[in-house]
C-alpha cells in the first residue's frame, strides 16, 4: 500500500508538472505594433501587463513601429502579426494592400490638428509647415482631410 501511495503521488506530481510545461510550450508568440506610444494603446498594454492574453494562450508582445513599415512587415509575413491601428489598415486597404480589419475599439478614428496660438483659422496655415508622424500613415491622411475642410489645399498651400 505504501508503494501504491508513492506511485499515485508521483503520477499526480508528474501530471501537474507536465501540464504546466505543456501550457507554457503552447503559447502562441504574437507581435502587435502601433505607430506611437499613445493613450489609445492603454487597453492593449493593460492586457499584456495583467497577463490576460497569456491566459488565452497568446504570448503577446508590443512594439512601436511606423505604420508603413508595419504594413510591409505584415504583408511580407515577417515579424509583425497584427497592427493595433485600424486607421493604418484602412488606409493601406484603400491603396490596394490586402489587409483585413477584424476589430476596432473606437466609434471614430481620433485625430487632432493642432497649431500655436497665432493660428486662428485654416487660412493662417497657408505658407506654413504641417508635421505628421509618417507621410503615408493615417495621420497624414487625416491631416490632409482636415486641411481641405479648413479651405487649405494640402498639396499647394502648406509644406
N, C-alpha and C positions, 0 to 999 in steps of 0.2 A: 504494500500500500504506500509506503514511503517513497518508493521509486516511481509509482504512478503519479503521486502528487508533484514530485520534482519534474517529471516529464510534462505534466499539464502546465506547470508554472513556466517551464522553459518554452513550451509551444506558444503560450499566451504572450510571453515577452517577445518571442520571435515575430509573431504576427503584428503586435503593436509597433515594434521597431521597424519591421518591413513596410507596414502601411504608411508610416511617416516618411520612410525613404522613398517609396513609390510616389507618394503625393508630391514630394519635393522634386522628383525627377520628371513629373508630368506637367509641370508649369510651362505654359507656352510663353516664350520670350517675345515681347512685342515692343516696338519703338514707335512712339507717337510724337509728333512735332507741332509746334505753333510758332508763328513768326515773331512773337515777342513774349516777354515775361510780364503779361498784363493781368489785370483783375479778372478778365474773362476766363482764365485757366484755373481759377480758385477751386471749382468743384473737382477738376481733374487732379490737381495737386493734393487736395484733401483726401481723395480716394486712394491715391498712391501711398501717402503718409500713414493712413489708417489701415492699410492692408486690404482694402475692400476688393481690389482686383485679384490679389493673391488668393483670397477666399474663393474666387470663382475660377481659379486655375490659370490666371494670367499674371506673368511677371512683367508688369508694365513699366517701361522707362520713358522718361520725358526729356526732350532736348529742344532748345530754341534753335530754329533753322529758318532762314529766309524762305518765303512762300514758293518762289520759283524753283529753288533748289530742292525743296521738299517734294514738289510735284514731279520733278525729274527723277528723284530717288524712288518715289512710289511707282511710277510707270515703268522704270527700268528694273524694278524688283530688287533693288539694292538697299539694304539697311532699313529704310523707313517703311513702316507698315501702314500707318494712318496719319492723317493730318487733322489736328484739332482746330479747325477753322473752316467752317462750311463756305465762307465767302471765297477763300482761296480755291476751293474745289469747284464752286460755281463758276468763278471767273475762268478757271482752266477748262471746264467743260464747254463754256461758251466759245472758247477758242478751238474746240475740237479735240481736246485731250480726253481720253477715255477714263473719266472719273465718275464715281458714284457717291452721292451724299446719303448716308443712312441714318443720320441723327443731327438734329440742330436744336440747341437748347435756348435759343432766344427767339422772341417774337419777330425781331428785325435785326439786321446787322447794325452794330453800333460804331459809328464814326463821328468825329468832330473835326470841323475846320476851325482852327484857332489862329488868331493873329494878335499882334500887340495893340496897345490902346490907341495908336494912331490910325488903325484900320477901323473905319466906321461903317463902310459899306463895301460891296463887291467891287465897285469902281475904284476904290482905293488900292486894290490889289494889282491893278494894271501896271505893268512895268516892274513888278516885284518878283521875288523868288518864292516858290511854294515847295516845301520839302515833304517827302514821303519816305517810308522805310524801304520801299522797293518799287522801281518803275513798272514792274509787271505784276505787282500784287493787287490785292483787293483795295488796299488803302489808296493806291494811285487811281484806281477806277472810281472810288468814292469821291476822291478829291476832284477829279475831272467833272463828275456829275454835279458836285456842289458848286464848282466854279461856273458851270453852264447855268445852273439855277440862279446864280447871282448876276448873270449877264456878262460873264467874263469868258472869253474864248481861251480854253486851256492850251491850245496849240499856238496862239499868236500873242495873247495879252500877258502871259506870265512865263517865267522860266523855271 
